[in-house]
């Protein structure tokens, strides 16, 4: 059903996304609650998810997320778009099976001929047996698999095992400022309707188009699920005429709402979760943020949109937050940016 004949402006979409991403006002939620609301935080590098929660959660403490991971309430695992994410164990258990087709296509795309001859069922069964004996690194797992299948490509087997088994990393992998080699264990999974997957995406990133959902999830078939929910969802149009879907209870924040300066970390899903990224990244800055080899820079949000980038330079006594603005800003805005950078430095050095 259509809620309004007036199109949602770019600023409406920007402010609504910021609100759902806890970037208009920090929330007083627990770390696990925040991760659950966001569905998942991309975690190819260990530190960015902590910084992503710092910028969203009032009084966020590193120790709280560490404890949630040590207790198994939050896990780090191959997930959306075949990349490592932090996700609650409860969500991983039902979302992971929905991602299986996308993970298999990624495995095929990454390895192609190198996986030729691999019997997927035999590989999965052998990997399951090996990892049942205790957490294993990918290298340890593939060494064991080579004992069963000496003629198969080692890297293809490693990736095949994590593709076909619901594996999660074991702490200390993913710990604050960590770089520890990861070991994996299996997590039990359950079935759940894909419609709930769509609802969770819209709650965190809507209103959104079918292509936006597909970009976030990493596979095209999920678009049919969204289209099949038209009777349940609200339909909007943006200024270009595209159809956007949302939850009935989804709150739309108008573009007139003020947006505070925010520092968003590398690889944040705020930047990556729509096919049309213009609601956060102005087109003229796209190549300054989305780099080669899938790298995504940490960004400075001014008036809700990316206006610069930042990075932390570690020091012996004190770190520095280095700011690179893509455009001039007023003295008042620069003062806000510097203040946020100083708070980030204090958090980073003190955690």
N, C-alpha and C positions, 0 to 999 in steps of 0.2 A: 504494500500500500504506500501511497505517496503522502508525506506529511505536509509538505509545503510546495507551492509553485515557484517560490523564489529560490534561485540557486544558492548553494553554499559558496561563499567567497573563499579565496585562498587563505585569508586571515581567519575566517571561521574555522576552517579545517586545521589550521595551525594551532589555534588556541584550544580547540577541542582535543587534539592529539596531546598537547602539552598537559592539559588537565588530566587526561587518562593515564599519562605517563608520570604523574606526580611531579611535574616540572613547573606548574604554575604556583603551587604551594607544597612545601615538604609535608609529608605525612608522619604520623607518630606510630607507624606500624612496626611489627617485628620484622626481622630480616626475611624469615620464611613467608610471612604474609605478603611482603613486598614482591618477592620472587614469584609467588603464586599469582599475584595481580598482573604482573608483567608477562606471565606464562613462562618465559625463560630469558636468561641474560647470556648473550654470546660470551664465551669464555675460552677462546683460543689461547689467549694469554691469561695468566693467573690473576693479575692485579685489576684489570678494568672492571670486572663485576663489582668489586668492593667500592671502587670509585663511582660506579653507576648507582649504587645504593646510597653512598654518601651524598650525592647531589639530589637525591629524591626523598630521603628519610631523615627526619629531624633527630639529631642525637645518635645517628647510626654508629655502632661500635664494631670494629673488625672482629673482635672476640665473639660477638653474637653469631655472625655468619660462620666463623670457624667452628663454633660449637654445633651449629645446625648441620654442618657437613660431617663433623666427627660422629654425631649421633645418627646420621643417615637420613635426616629429614630433608636435606637438600643434597643433590648429587650433581656431579660433573660428568657429562656423558656425551657421546656422539648423538646429535639430535637434529634440530631443524637445519636444512640445507647441508646436511652431512658434516656439520661443524660442531665443535664442543660447545656446550651450553651448561649453565647452572639452571636446574629445574628442581622443583620439589619432587621427592620420591613418589608421592601420591600421583602427581601429574605425569611423571615419566611412565608410570606403570600402565596408564591407559592411552597416552598419546603415542608412545613409542611404536606400538603395532600399527597405528595409522600411517606412520612415516615409512613403513617397510618398503613399499614400491619405490619411493623416492630414493631411499638409501641404496636399493639394488641398482637403480639406473645410474646413480653416481658411481658405484663400484664398477659397473660396466664402462662408463665413460672415462674413469681414471685409468683403468688398467687394460681395457680392450683385449688385444691379442695375448697379453701377459697372463690373463686368467684362462686362456684357452686350455681345455682339457681338464679343468678343475671340476670335480664332481661336488656340487654344492651340498647335497645331503650328506655325503661322506665327510666333507670338511666340517660341516656344522656339528655333526655327531661327535667327531673326534675332538673338536675344540671344546664342546660342552663337557666331555669327559675330563679333559685336561684341566679346565678351569674349576671343575668341581672339587679338585684337591686343594684349592686355596688360591688367593689372588696371584695373578701372573702379569708380568709386563708383556707388551706385545712381542718383544724379542724372545722372551721365554716361551710364550705360547707358540710362536712360529717355529722355534727350534724343536719343540715337541711335535708340531705338525709335520716338520720335515722328516722326523723319524717314521711317520706313517706314510708320507707321500713325498719321497725324496726328489721326484722329478718336477714338482710343482713350484711355481715362483713364490718365493718367501714373502715378499711384500704383498703380493696379491692375496696370499692366504691370510696374512695379518688383517688386511682391510676386509677380506671376506668374512672373517670371524666376527669382527665388530659390526659388520653389516647384517649378519644373519642371527646374531645373538644379542639380547638386550643387556649389553655390558655397561657398567658404570665404573668410574675410577674410585680408587680407595685412597683416603687421606694418608699421607700429607699432600698428595697431588691436588693442585688447585688452591693451596693455602696462600695466605697473604704474602705477596712479593715472592712467591715460590717458583721454583723451576725444577722440582723433583721429578724424576722419571716416574711415569704413572704405572700403577698396577691396576688390574681390572678384576671385577667380580660380576656375577650375574644377579639381576634383579628380576623377581617374578613380575609378569605383566598380566593384564586383564583386558577384556574387550569392552569397548564403550562406543556409542554411536558417534559418527563423525560430525553430526550436527553440533554436538557440544564443543568440538574443536573450533568450529566456525564462531560460535557464541563467545568463546574465550578470546579469540582473536579480535572480534569487534569490540568487546569490552575494554581491551587494552589499546587498540589501534584504529577503531572505527571513527566515523563512517569510512567505508573502503569499497573499492571496486573488486570484481572477481580477479582481475589481474594483480591487484595489490595482495589479496589473500594468497594467490598462487606464488607470488614472489617471496612472501614470508615463509610459507610452508615448504617451498622447494619442489612442488609437483603440481601438474595442471589439473589432475582429476578432482581435486578438492573444489574446484570451481563449480562443478556440477552439483555438488552438495549445497553450496551457497544458493545457486539458482533454484534448487528444489525447495528452499526455505522461504520463498518470496512471500507466501501468505503469512509467515511469522514475522518477517523483517519489515522495517521501514525503508522506503526508497527515497533517495534525494538525487539531485543533479548538482554537479559543480558548474563552474563558470564556462567550462568547455563543452558542457552537455553530457558528460559521462555519468552513468548510473552508479550511485554509491549506495551501499546497504548498511543498515545499522540495527541495533537492538531497539525494541519498542521503548525500553526504559533508558536508552542512551541519551545522555545530556549533551546538548550542543552549546558550546561556549562561543559567544559572538566575538568577532574580530576586534571589537572595541575594548575588550578586557586587556588590562596591562599585563605584560609578561616580564618577569625579572631576568636579570643576567644569570645564565647558568653555564657551568663548565661540564661538558658531557664527554665521557672517556672514549678511547679507541673502540671501534667495532660495536658501538652501542646500537641496539636494535631500533632505537628512535630513528636512526638514519637509514637502516637497512630493510625496514619492514613494509615498504610500499614499492610498487613498480614505479609510481609517480612520486618522486622524492622532493618535488618542488614545494611541498607543504612545510618542509624543514630546510632543504638545501637549495638556495637560489641557483638557477642554471649556470650563471656565470662563475660559480664557485665549485661546481660539481667536480671538475678535474683537480681542484686543489684539496678536496676532501677524500674522494674515492680514487685511490692510487692503483698502480699496476699490481699484479699478483694478489688481488683481493684485499689489499691493505686499506684500512679506513682510519683516518686521523681523528684524534680527539678534537672536539670543536667548542667554540665559544658561541653561545646563543645571545643575540642582542635583539630585543623586540620580538623574540620568539623564533628568529631565523638564524641560521649559521652566518656569522660575520667574521670568523677568524678561527684559528687553530691554536692548540697549546700542547706542551709536553713538559714532563718533569725531568729536570737534570739533577741527579743525585750528587750530593756533596759530602765531604767527610764529616762536617759538623751540621750543615743545614742544606736542605735541597732548595732548588729554585724552580718556580713555575714560569716557563718562558712562553710569552704570548706573541702570536703573530696575527695581526689584524689584516683582513682582506680589504677593508675600506676604512676611511677616517671615521672616528666617532667623537662625540662631544666630550668635553672635559668631565662632565658629570657622569657620563657612561663609562669613561675610562676609569674613573674613581671606583665605580661599582665593580668593574672587571678586576681591578687590582685588589679590591677588598675580597672578592670571591677567591682570587688566586692565593691570597695570603691565608685564607681559611683552609683552602685545600692543602697548602704547604704544611700548615700546622697539623692537620689531620694526618697527612702522609708521614711526616717525621715522627709524630707522636704515637702512631698506631703500633 
